[in-house]
Amino acid sequence: MADRVLVIGSGGREHALAWKLAQSPHVKQVFVAPGNAGTADNGKISNSAVLVSNHTIVTQFCKDHNIGLVLVGQEALLAAGIVDDLRAAGVRCFGPSAKAAQLESNTTFAKAFLDRHGIPTARWKAFTNPQEACSTDFPARVVRARGPAARKEVTIAASKEEACRAVQEIMQDRTFGDMVVIEELLQGEELSCLCFTDGVTVASMPPAQAHKRLLDGDQGPNTAGMGAYCPVPQVQQPSHL
C-alpha cells in the first residue's frame, strides 16, 4: 500500500473509501479531491482543491505530492479516461479504463454487451425519436437516459402513457442527451454484487441492496441511490465472505 493516496470524488462512496484507507497502518495520508465536509481535515484525511477535470494537472499533483496510488470513484472522470491518462504518465491508479467504464456510463453499450455475451437482461430498445420510443409494446417500462457529466435519468413507468411522458420530457429539454433506452420492467428484488478484478482474478464483495425510490413503499421517483445495506436477508452469505 502507498504512503500517500489520492481519492477522486466528492460523494459518500469516496468518503467511505478514504475512511477505510486511513485505517491502514501503511497509509500515512489520504487526499480527497474535491472531497466533502466529512473528508475535510479528518485525521489522516484532507481535501484537495486540485482540478480533477484536468488530467494533466492531476498527474502533476500526484508527482509533486508523491502520491503512490489514486482511486477514482467519479463516473464522469472514469468515462473521460482519467485512469488511462494517469497510468500512461506512470501514476498507479485503481479504476476501469474509459473503454471498460462504458459498462456504467453508456446504457446502450452495456445492454448490447450483455446481449452479445448471452448475459440475461431485460428486453430493450434504443431510440432517438420520441414517437418511436412511445411505440414499444413492453407491458411495463423503464425509461433510461444519460447526458453530459454522467447525469442519469431513470423513470419507472407503470403504463405506456407514463413512459411517453417521461420520453417527451427527457428528449424535449435535451438535458440528458438525444437518446433514450426503453426497457422491460423486471419485477422482484434488485441486488448489487460488486467485484474487484485485475483482469485475471475476481474477488467478490457481499451482495447489497440500495434504496433508490424516494418515498416509502417504492412509491416515489427513482434516484441515483440514497444509501444501501449489507448483508441482505434475500441471499445466504457464503462462509468465505
LUMFI-957080 format. One record per residue (C-alpha): residue in one letter; x, z, y. Coordinates in nm, 4 decimals, padded with zeros to 6 digits. Layout:
> type|X|Z|Y
> A|X|Z|Y $
...
This chain:
> type|X|Z|Y
> M|00.0000|00.0000|00.0000 $
> A|00.1211|-00.0810|00.3506 $
> D|00.2190|00.1868|00.6042 $
> R|00.0071|00.0212|00.8725 $
> V|-00.3220|-00.1547|00.8023 $
> L|-00.5471|-00.3628|01.0273 $
> V|-00.9200|-00.3784|00.9524 $
> I|-01.1056|-00.6553|01.1366 $
> G|-01.4705|-00.5993|01.2227 $
> S|-01.6979|-00.3581|01.4065 $
> G|-01.9732|-00.2536|01.1658 $
> G|-02.0364|00.0219|00.9172 $
> R|-01.8596|-00.1781|00.6465 $
> E|-01.5339|-00.1783|00.8429 $
> H|-01.5813|00.1878|00.9332 $
> A|-01.6090|00.2750|00.5633 $
> L|-01.3020|00.0682|00.4772 $
> A|-01.0960|00.2353|00.7498 $
> W|-01.2188|00.5816|00.6476 $
> K|-01.1180|00.5263|00.2854 $
> L|-00.7848|00.3631|00.3679 $
> A|-00.6932|00.6573|00.5903 $
> Q|-00.7292|00.8905|00.2916 $
> S|-00.4400|00.7210|00.1131 $
> P|-00.1051|00.9017|00.1401 $
> H|00.0587|00.5585|00.1510 $
> V|-00.1179|00.4632|00.4751 $
> K|00.0162|00.6111|00.7973 $
> Q|-00.2042|00.4296|01.0485 $
> V|-00.5231|00.2205|01.0426 $
> F|-00.6109|-00.0096|01.3309 $
> V|-00.9668|-00.1424|01.3595 $
> A|-01.0353|-00.4463|01.5752 $
> P|-01.2572|-00.4337|01.7651 $
> G|-01.3945|-00.1257|01.5850 $
> N|-01.6771|00.1025|01.6978 $
> A|-01.7319|00.4522|01.8324 $
> G|-01.6763|00.6050|01.4888 $
> T|-01.3344|00.4448|01.4472 $
> A|-01.2038|00.5374|01.7928 $
> D|-00.9220|00.7963|01.7808 $
> N|-01.0268|00.9418|01.4466 $
> G|-00.7160|01.0909|01.2878 $
> K|-00.5105|00.8064|01.1421 $
> I|-00.7719|00.5574|01.2639 $
> S|-00.7781|00.3962|01.6087 $
> N|-00.9413|00.0914|01.7654 $
> S|-00.7507|-00.2081|01.8929 $
> A|-00.8530|-00.4497|02.1681 $
> V|-00.6736|-00.7448|02.0071 $
> L|-00.8777|-01.0660|02.0473 $
> V|-00.9764|-01.1271|01.6844 $
> S|-01.1284|-01.4698|01.7532 $
> N|-00.7806|-01.5984|01.8400 $
> H|-00.5902|-01.6129|01.5125 $
> T|-00.2567|-01.6709|01.6843 $
> I|-00.2972|-01.3531|01.8885 $
> V|-00.3963|-01.1566|01.5759 $
> T|-00.0910|-01.2893|01.3936 $
> Q|00.1388|-01.1828|01.6774 $
> F|-00.0267|-00.8393|01.6919 $
> C|00.0434|-00.7922|01.3220 $
> K|00.4085|-00.8826|01.3664 $
> D|00.4530|-00.6701|01.6789 $
> H|00.2968|-00.3640|01.5117 $
> N|00.4479|-00.4108|01.1649 $
> I|00.1073|-00.4490|01.0000 $
> G|00.1596|-00.4628|00.6254 $
> L|-00.1963|-00.5562|00.5278 $
> V|-00.5035|-00.6991|00.7011 $
> L|-00.8586|-00.6560|00.5671 $
> V|-01.1230|-00.8857|00.7162 $
> G|-01.4884|-00.7837|00.6963 $
> Q|-01.6376|-01.0004|00.9702 $
> E|-01.8088|-01.3009|00.8111 $
> A|-01.7748|-01.5393|01.1067 $
> L|-01.3970|-01.4934|01.1106 $
> L|-01.3719|-01.5479|00.7348 $
> A|-01.5685|-01.8707|00.7714 $
> A|-01.3408|-01.9727|01.0592 $
> G|-01.0330|-01.9424|00.8351 $
> I|-00.8604|-01.6335|00.9714 $
> V|-00.7338|-01.5416|00.6237 $
> D|-00.5838|-01.8887|00.5774 $
> D|-00.4074|-01.8708|00.9149 $
> L|-00.2706|-01.5197|00.8646 $
> R|-00.1398|-01.5982|00.5179 $
> A|00.0207|-01.9197|00.6444 $
> A|00.2045|-01.7088|00.9025 $
> G|00.3306|-01.4708|00.6345 $
> V|00.0862|-01.1852|00.7023 $
> R|-00.0613|-01.0197|00.3916 $
> C|-00.4369|-01.0431|00.4132 $
> F|-00.7262|-00.9341|00.1902 $
> G|-01.0293|-01.1612|00.2107 $
> P|-01.1543|-01.5018|00.0969 $
> S|-01.0254|-01.8300|00.2308 $
> A|-01.2503|-02.0375|00.4577 $
> K|-01.3418|-02.2554|00.1610 $
> A|-01.4395|-01.9580|-00.0563 $
> A|-01.6203|-01.7896|00.2347 $
> Q|-01.8726|-02.0742|00.2329 $
> L|-02.0449|-01.8986|-00.0571 $
> E|-02.1615|-01.6425|00.2003 $
> S|-02.1570|-01.8399|00.5251 $
> N|-02.3198|-02.1656|00.4103 $
> T|-02.6521|-02.1354|00.2268 $
> T|-02.6701|-02.4998|00.1170 $
> F|-02.3123|-02.4861|-00.0151 $
> A|-02.3868|-02.1677|-00.2086 $
> K|-02.7106|-02.2961|-00.3600 $
> A|-02.5511|-02.6275|-00.4584 $
> F|-02.2583|-02.4368|-00.6125 $
> L|-02.4982|-02.2287|-00.8226 $
> D|-02.6836|-02.5397|-00.9407 $
> R|-02.3610|-02.7265|-01.0148 $
> H|-02.2271|-02.4459|-01.2330 $
> G|-02.5510|-02.3643|-01.4116 $
> I|-02.5917|-02.0223|-01.2485 $
> P|-02.9619|-01.9247|-01.2350 $
> T|-03.1055|-01.9286|-00.8832 $
> A|-03.4430|-01.9735|-00.7162 $
> R|-03.5688|-02.3278|-00.6641 $
> W|-03.4694|-02.4540|-00.3200 $
> K|-03.4609|-02.7460|-00.0803 $
> A|-03.2766|-02.8011|00.2476 $
> F|-03.4473|-02.9634|00.5463 $
> T|-03.3565|-03.0885|00.8923 $
> N|-03.7132|-03.2000|00.9642 $
> P|-03.9693|-02.9205|01.0225 $
> Q|-04.2620|-03.1308|00.8991 $
> E|-04.0879|-03.1995|00.5690 $
> A|-03.9930|-02.8315|00.5370 $
> C|-04.3601|-02.7355|00.5644 $
> S|-04.4468|-02.9606|00.2705 $
> T|-04.2734|-02.7557|-00.0013 $
> D|-04.5042|-02.6532|-00.2834 $
> F|-04.3483|-02.3191|-00.3799 $
> P|-04.6237|-02.0546|-00.4163 $
> A|-04.4242|-01.8059|-00.2060 $
> R|-04.1298|-01.8881|00.0137 $
> V|-03.8066|-01.7574|00.1611 $
> V|-03.7022|-01.9394|00.4781 $
> R|-03.3305|-01.9203|00.5424 $
> A|-03.1293|-02.0459|00.8372 $
> R|-02.7857|-01.9796|00.9735 $
> G|-02.6441|-02.0582|01.3118 $
> P|-02.3262|-02.0034|01.5147 $
> A|-02.1129|-01.6941|01.4558 $
> A|-02.2688|-01.6401|01.1117 $
> R|-02.6015|-01.5335|01.2640 $
> K|-02.8611|-01.5174|00.9887 $
> E|-03.2343|-01.5577|00.9909 $
> V|-03.4334|-01.4857|00.6758 $
> T|-03.8115|-01.4797|00.6637 $
> I|-04.0049|-01.3819|00.3518 $
> A|-04.3340|-01.5685|00.3772 $
> A|-04.6314|-01.4909|00.1546 $
> S|-04.8099|-01.8141|00.2440 $
> K|-04.7396|-02.1748|00.3332 $
> E|-04.8767|-02.1153|00.6846 $
> E|-04.6430|-01.8219|00.7446 $
> A|-04.3463|-02.0239|00.6187 $
> C|-04.4365|-02.3120|00.8514 $
> R|-04.4479|-02.0787|01.1500 $
> A|-04.1014|-01.9480|01.0642 $
> V|-03.9657|-02.3022|01.0272 $
> Q|-04.1083|-02.4078|01.3621 $
> E|-03.9668|-02.1027|01.5395 $
> I|-03.6214|-02.1491|01.3878 $
> M|-03.5939|-02.5245|01.4441 $
> Q|-03.7519|-02.5393|01.7869 $
> D|-03.5156|-02.2994|01.9631 $
> R|-03.2132|-02.4071|01.7502 $
> T|-03.0678|-02.0567|01.7755 $
> F|-02.9944|-02.0596|01.4039 $
> G|-02.8922|-02.4243|01.3697 $
> D|-03.0596|-02.7524|01.2784 $
> M|-03.1246|-02.6877|00.9103 $
> V|-03.3406|-02.4556|00.7065 $
> V|-03.3399|-02.3805|00.3362 $
> I|-03.6742|-02.3089|00.1717 $
> E|-03.6513|-02.1069|-00.1485 $
> E|-03.8979|-01.9970|-00.4078 $
> L|-03.9577|-01.6233|-00.3708 $
> L|-03.8496|-01.4313|-00.6803 $
> Q|-04.0406|-01.1107|-00.7480 $
> G|-03.8649|-00.7948|-00.8641 $
> E|-03.5779|-00.5648|-00.7792 $
> E|-03.2819|-00.7028|-00.5832 $
> L|-02.9405|-00.5538|-00.6568 $
> S|-02.5900|-00.6383|-00.5446 $
> C|-02.2896|-00.6269|-00.7744 $
> L|-01.9672|-00.6978|-00.5888 $
> C|-01.6313|-00.7641|-00.7490 $
> F|-01.2685|-00.7721|-00.6454 $
> T|-01.0584|-01.0583|-00.7783 $
> D|-00.7122|-01.2030|-00.7306 $
> G|-00.8155|-01.5302|-00.8935 $
> V|-00.7247|-01.4068|-01.2418 $
> T|-00.8531|-01.0521|-01.2865 $
> V|-01.2043|-00.9387|-01.1889 $
> A|-01.2801|-00.5722|-01.1151 $
> S|-01.6488|-00.4897|-01.0757 $
> M|-01.7935|-00.2294|-00.8396 $
> P|-02.1047|-00.0339|-00.9417 $
> P|-02.4352|-00.2091|-00.8582 $
> A|-02.6011|-00.1096|-00.5310 $
> Q|-02.9349|-00.1718|-00.3633 $
> A|-02.9646|-00.2439|00.0086 $
> H|-03.2501|-00.1503|00.2404 $
> K|-03.3445|-00.4820|00.4031 $
> R|-03.7081|-00.4627|00.5103 $
> L|-03.7690|-00.2892|00.8414 $
> L|-04.0753|-00.0778|00.7520 $
> D|-04.1841|00.1425|00.4610 $
> G|-04.3386|-00.0323|00.1618 $
> D|-04.1454|-00.3549|00.2276 $
> Q|-04.3966|-00.4481|00.4962 $
> G|-04.1640|-00.5256|00.7873 $
> P|-03.9438|-00.8227|00.8709 $
> N|-03.6202|-00.8811|00.6840 $
> T|-03.2963|-00.7511|00.8343 $
> A|-02.9304|-00.8052|00.7551 $
> G|-02.9322|-00.4661|00.5801 $
> M|-02.9806|-00.1113|00.7059 $
> G|-02.7752|00.0793|00.4527 $
> A|-02.7595|00.0934|00.0748 $
> Y|-02.7497|00.3419|-00.2096 $
> C|-02.5467|00.3626|-00.5277 $
> P|-02.5738|00.4279|-00.8176 $
> V|-02.9133|00.2694|-00.8757 $
> P|-03.1607|00.4001|-01.1357 $
> Q|-03.2536|00.0468|-01.2451 $
> V|-02.9121|-00.0142|-01.4023 $
> Q|-02.7341|00.2054|-01.6538 $
> Q|-02.3835|00.2702|-01.5275 $
> P|-02.1009|00.1639|-01.7658 $
> S|-01.8850|00.4556|-01.8661 $
> H|-01.5683|00.2952|-01.7240 $
> L|-01.7078|00.2671|-01.3664 $
